[in-house]
Amino acid sequence: PLWWDEAEYVIMARDFAGQQIPLDWNPIRPLILPLLMSPFVYLGLESLMRFFILLIPSILLVYFTYLLAYSFFKNKQRAFLSGLIVSFSWIILFYSYRYLTEILSTLFLVISLYLFWDGCINKEFKFKINSKYSLFALFFVLSLFTKFTSILFIALFPIALLLKYKLKFLKERLVWISVGIS
């Protein structure tokens, strides 16, 4: 049995996979999760879909939480404890078995926070296209397209840059390109 929201995502995935379902799906639903699910539906591998769409992102969330905490604290014990807390968090365990966007969005957001912190705050970063800064913008946009409420985190990044670099970062062209893309 699927919840209402899960069923909508599965219906969207089946629709994207070419299986004509005589139901309309809600156009305000983000498209990333159904697009990731649709190849499994198309190939008839819906039993593997739960493993690849739900379990692997949950494991990656624990790993990137460890990396983010290590980047923050530079302490392996604190980073391990952070990963352990996330791995046994009831909310993470609860959503790890449902076709909902929370785990995937959180994963993309944690990856973007890690790339931002490690590439922009911990180091005197150079604004290059191939840097972690560019990947940070990509994962933040993925998080945004996976769950629209990720927009609430957008003020965090300019505030951190202002605290670290004052107004110096505003002169960089790539910052404005990233803002325009986002």
N, C-alpha and C positions, 0 to 999 in steps of 0.2 A: 504494500500500500504506500502511496505517495501523498505527501501533503499537497495542498492547493498550489503553493508556489513551486514546489518541485515538479508537479504535474505540468504546470505552464512551461517550465524550462524544457522538460522532456518533449512536450508537444512542439515547441519551437525547434528543437533539435531534429525531430522527425520531419517537420516541415522543411527544414534546410536540407535534410538528407533525401528529399524527393518523395517521401511517403505522404501522399495527399491525405490530410486529415481535415474533415469538414468542420473544423473549429477555428475561430479567430483567436489569435493570441494577443495579449496585452502589449501595445506598442511602446509602453514606457519601461518595459523590462530591458535590462542591459543585454547586449548580444554576445558577449565574450563566452560565457558558459555554454549556451546552446551551440555556438560555433565550434567549441572544443568537443562537445558531445556528438555532434552530427557525423563525423567520420566513423565513430564506433557504431552508430545506428545504421549508417549506410552499409557498412561491412557485415552487419549482423553480429557484432561483438559487444552487445549491450551488457553481457555478464562481466566483461573486462573493463567496462566503462567506470564502474565504481572504484576499481583499483587505481586506474590512471587519473581519473578526474578528482577523486576524493582522498585516497590514501597517500599517494605520492606528494600532492601539495601539502598535506598535513605534516609529513615527514620533513619536507623542505622548509616549512614554516619553523619547525624546531631548530633546524640547522641554521637558517638565516637569523633567527633570534639569538642563537649562540654567537654568530659572527657580529651582529649588531652590538650585543652586550660587551663582547671582547673589544670592539672598536671604541665603545664608550669608556670602559673602565680599565682596559689593558690588564685584566686580571682573569686568568682562566677559571678560577673557582667561581667567581661571580657570573661569568659567562655560562659555565656549566649549570649553575643554579638557575639562571634565567631560562635556559633551554629546558631544564627539568620541570620548572614551574609551568611553562607553556605546554609541555608534553602531557602533563597530568591535569591541566586545566579542564574543568568540567564543560565549559562552553566550547572549547576546541574539540573535545571528545564528542560532544553532542552534535556539532555541525560536521564532524568528519564522516558521518554516515548519511548525510542528506545532500541531495543535489541542490544546494543553495550557494549563493555567491559569497558568503561570509569568509570562508577559509581562503578561497582564491584571491579575493580582494585584500584580505589581511596579508597574505603571502606577498603579493605585488607591492603593497604598501611597506612592509618590512624590508623587502629588497631595495626599494627606492630610498628608504631611510638609511639603510646600511651604505648604499652607494653614495648618497649625499654626505653622510657623516664621514665616511672613510675618504672620499675623494675631494670633498670641499672644505670640511671643517678641520679634520686631523692634519691635513697637509696644506701647504701653500700651493693651491691648485692652479694649474694652467688651463685656460679655457681652450680646449681642443675638442674637435668633433669626436675623436676616438677615445676620449677620456671617460672616467666613471661618471662624470657630470652628465654626459649625453645619455648614458644608460639609465641614470637616475630619472631623467625626464621621461624616457620611454616607459619605465616601470611605473612611474606615477600616473602616466596617462592610461596604462593598462589597468591600474587599480581603479582609476576614475571610470573607465568604461566597463569595469566588472561590477562595481557598486557605486552609484552616483554620490553617495554620502561621503566618499573619500575627499570630496572637494573641501571638506571642513579642515583638512590638514594643510591646505595650500598656504595659509598665512605663516605656518611654521618655518618654511624655507627662507623667505626673504628676511624674517626676523633674525634667524640664525646667521645669515650672511651679513646683515647689518651689524650685529653684535661682534662678529669676527673681523670683518673687513671695512667697517664704516661705510662710506659711500663709494669706495674705490671699485667695487664690483659692478656698479651701474655703468661704467664706461666701456665694459666689454660687449662686443657685438654679439657674441654667442649667447649671452644671457638673454638678450632681446629676441634672438631667433628662437630660443627654447620657449620663451614666454609666448611668442607668436604661434609656435607649433602646439603648445599646450592649449 
